[in-house]
Each structure stands twice: as structure tokens, then as C-alpha cells.
Amino acid sequence: MQHDLIGIGFGPSNIALAVSLEEKRQSGRRINPLFIERQPSLTWHKDMLLEHAHMQISFLKDLATLRNPTSRFTFVNYLHEKRRLQDFINLKTFYPSRHEFNDYFVWAAAQFEDRCVYGEEVLEVLPEKQGDEVPLLRVRSRDQAGALHDRLARNLVVSIGGTAHVPELFQPFKDDSRIFHSHHYLRGIARNAQAKKMAIIGAGQSAAELFMDLHGRPNAPEVDLVMRARAIRPADDSPFVNEIFNADFVDHMFSRSQGERSDMLREFRHANYACPDLELIGQLFKVFYEQNVRGDARHRFLRRHEVRKVQAGPQGIELTLFDLNAEREVTTRYDAVVLATGYERQQHKGLLAPLAPYLGDLEVDRHYRIKSAPNFHPAVFIQGTNEASHGLSDTLLSVTAVRSGEISDALLHNRHAAPGNLVAAQPNDPVHIC
């Protein structure tokens, strides 16, 4: 069976795209999508749904509001349907809990169950050739029972999010349950419930949230917060800086030269990376201050420290840390180590590798479509991987609603029929799967 569009992943980006396409369908403009999601059911960052964690962006940057405030898929309508709108107003906040925003995504996704298959992992995307032309793509996936599924698509949207970044020193220990990334935090903590001494590596929002979570647990372990930075810097969410996350700033960013784009990304890096909320930093400082008052140095803040060596043995994980101020090494044993070391966004490259002869180096146009050879007719869009060309907001929820509208417009106006500006390659015949 052929599909007008196959979307790989069904997280916020592709849910927003489903919403936009549904609203256009109701106005008589129809594209029939199918989304393939690896998880057996939708949960947004399920291992980071901490008890007191809240969103860092306004609820108005939901799946629809900035594109269509009258949409029935807005967060406000979700609250209305859940009969919590008045109570939410009384909270007097723009920043819902992470639990509630996850529930909002689940609520929205549930309205597209007939257009999504869960529990399947996409293995590869192959060109389906007719002579020298490529009119279709073959998407191969595997379900949880091990069965393979082939589907044909006229267009493709890849929205698979980031993968946990594990520093090189820790990579040999990926199968050691005592070392785990923040992306798997709740599961990792459950497996290490008896840990008495732990280290958190990182200086961002996740590192600070995990420290406070561990501190507040019954029978809390001793925790060392380890970072190379001299201090934890707060996120700059002042109004003029926040304009870089506006949807219309994408036009400005995309119109600049590569050098100017790089300069802007460096200038505003601390509006998004390694920058916890100021309130959270205050809570962290208070923990260390109060333990100084009590003379109880249960936790340590090891700033200006970097990991030089990692060893794992039956008695624990030994980290050799280099104190950049004192210029000396110290080795400490921990029961568990949490890596709050961010995410990488490279997975789409392997997935699209069979299309390399047609898609080149995966350069995208303003509407997130990968530029292609003239004989390649499917439109291939990627979401959440275009920070270098579209700005810091690309990996965030900030532009999700507007971006989904731009992609759906590009599909509906047949922009995919226009040839790309890459020189046509002479690929080897691809392997077809029957």
C-alpha cells in the first residue's frame, strides 16, 4: 500500500504535523499520513518525569497555538476537555508540570491512533526506482515480535529526536547498569535503589533537576555534582534574548551566511545549553548552604573538575577526577554515576544513508526539505536536526506548531515536485526489498 506521507517517530514534532494535516483535511486539502513510532505507546521523556519538574517554555508554545489559536488541539482546549481550565488559571503560571504536558501530548496523540503504528522500529529507507527516476520510497520496519514490514511512501518526514550523548570515557561501560544517562534516569535509579554514593556529571538543567531529586528522596545517597565549569550559569530568558526562539526569527537565521549563523549560535548558546532555571539554581545553592550551616557535607559541588579515567569493579565505579584549580587528580568510588551530558542528533543520517546518492549531505531548504537530485521526486523533511541553519529553536518546542504548518503547506502545494539544486548522481542500483 502506498501512503502520501510516512512520518518516522510520533513525538511532539510529528504529532503537531498530524494536527496541521488534520486541520487542512477538514478544509478539503487532504494528505493521508502514516506515522511509525518505536515506543509501544507514547510517553514523552518518560524517565525524566520527575515529581517537581516543570516546563521551561510557555504552555502557549504547544502543538497548535502559534499556528492556529482556534485549534481544538491547543493546551487550553486540552485543559477544557479535562475540566481543569479554571484550576490551571488559578495556578497563575505559564509553565505546567512536565507530567501535565506529557499527558497533553498523550491526549493529542490518542486522536490519531488510526494513523500511527506503535512498537515498530524503522530500520532503513530505500529508493524505489522506476528506470532512472525515484518516484517512491520503501520504508522497512520491524515490530516487537520481530516481523518485518515494508511500506511505500510518496513523501517522508523524519522526526526521531535526539539520542543520549555518552562521553568517550564512559562508552566502554554502556552495558553496566551502574552508569546511565539522564535519559534513562528513573529506570536507572530503580536499578540502583541501594546506592549510597552517586555522581552526577553535567552542568545543565537536567543535572540540577536530578541533584534535587536525589537530595529529596528518602534515605538519599551522598551526591557529588561534577562539572568543568566554574559556576552554574542561569538560562537567559529575558524578552529580547527570547526573541531568538520566535518562529519569525527562523527567517532571519536562515537568510544569514554560514559564518553569521555560527556566530549567533555561539552568542546565544547559554540561552539553551548548560543553563538551568535561576529558581532551580537558587534551590541548589540553598542545599549546599544549609548543609554548611549544619556542618554536614553530605553532598559536594565539584566544579572545575573533569573526568580523566573510569574504572568499573565489583565494589563500584571509580572516577579519577582532575581538579583544574588545584591541578591534581583524585580518585573516588561511587555506587552509581548519572550522565547528564546532553543529546546528539545524528541518528537520521544512518537512517537516510541508502538515499545518499540523491540527497547529498542532507542540506535542507527553508521549509525543512532536504535538497535532492532532479530525478528524485519524494519530498524528505527532517525536524529537530537543523539548528545550524534554522537556529536554536529547532530542537525545542518553540517553533513546533509553526514548523508543522510550513511542512504541511510544502506538501500540499506540491513543492516536492520541484527538482532540488543538487547535481544528479550516478548511484549504484539500490537493493530492493520485496
JOTACOR-V840254 format. One record per run of one state. SS is the DSSP state (alpha for helix, beta for strand, coil for the rest). FROM is the first residue (numbers start at 1). TO is the last residue. If there is no record, write none. Layout:
# JOTACOR-V840254
ss from to
SS FROM TO
SS FROM TO
This chain:
# JOTACOR-V840254
ss from to
coil 1 1
beta 2 3
coil 4 4
beta 5 8
coil 9 11
alpha 12 26
coil 27 32
beta 33 37
coil 38 45
alpha 46 48
coil 49 53
beta 54 54
coil 55 74
alpha 75 81
coil 82 84
alpha 85 91
coil 92 96
beta 97 97
alpha 98 115
beta 116 118
coil 119 119
beta 120 130
coil 131 132
beta 133 143
coil 144 147
beta 148 153
coil 154 154
beta 155 158
coil 159 162
beta 163 164
coil 165 167
alpha 168 171
coil 172 178
beta 179 181
alpha 182 191
coil 192 196
beta 197 201
coil 202 204
alpha 205 215
coil 216 221
beta 222 226
coil 227 238
alpha 239 245
coil 246 248
alpha 249 255
coil 256 257
alpha 258 267
coil 268 268
alpha 269 271
coil 272 277
alpha 278 294
coil 295 299
beta 300 302
coil 303 304
beta 305 313
coil 314 315
beta 316 323
coil 324 327
beta 328 334
coil 335 335
beta 336 339
coil 340 342
beta 343 344
coil 345 346
alpha 347 351
coil 352 352
alpha 353 359
coil 360 363
beta 364 364
coil 365 368
beta 369 370
coil 371 372
beta 373 373
coil 374 375
beta 376 376
coil 377 378
beta 379 382
coil 383 386
alpha 387 390
coil 391 391
alpha 392 395
coil 396 399
alpha 400 412
coil 413 414
alpha 415 417
coil 418 421
beta 422 422
coil 423 434
